[in-house]
Amino acid sequence: MTEILFVVEEAAEGGYLARAVGTSIFTEADDLDQLRDAVRDAVRCHFEEADRPKAIRLHLVRDEVIAA
């Protein structure tokens, strides 16, 4: 695997949630800088060094409601 993709969403109670696509990895943090560190740490813990993806992609999803 050369890359792993995480879908990042704002948590209802504040902060951010990140879920890996195709792999059972989930993490959360209060802000995006902390989330980047948490995602890196989660990937390091989940994969052996030889199997670890070379890149981590974060796909930020944001719901926005506007008046009609």
N, C-alpha and C positions, 0 to 999 in steps of 0.2 A: 504494500500500500504506500503510495507516495504522498497522499493527501487525505485528511479527514475533515469532514464538514460538520459544523455545529450550527443549529438553528437557535438564535438568541432572541428571547422575548422579554419584555418588561414584566416583572412580577406584579400581581395585583396589590400586594402589600408593600411594594417598593423594591428596588434593586432589579437584578436581571437573572434569568434562568437560561441555561445552555444545555441542549440535548444533542448528542451526536447522532448523525444519520447512519444507520446500518451497524451501529455498535452500541452496546449498553453502557454509555457514559453519560452522566448527568452531573451538573454542578451549578452553583449559584453564587452571587456576590452582590455587594451593595452598589458598586459602580463598575463602569466598563474596564477601567485599569485593573481593578481587583479581579474582575471576571477573566481577563486575559491571563493573568497569573494562575488563577484557579483551573482554567482549561488546560494550560500547559502542564500543570502538576497532575491533573487527572489523566491526561494522555500518557505522561511518564509512568504513572502508577499502573495503568491498564495494560501497556505493551512492554514486552521485553525490548531492550535496546536495539537488537537486530531487526525486530518487526515494527518498530515505531515509525509512524508516518513522518516524512520530511517536512511537511507543511500542515498548518492548521488553518482552515478557512472558517471565519465567523460570518454567518448570514443573519443580519439584524432584521427582525420583523417587527413592525410597529403598527398598531391599530390606531386609526385617527377617525374621530367622528366629527363631521361638520354639519352645520345647520342646512336644511334644504331650502 
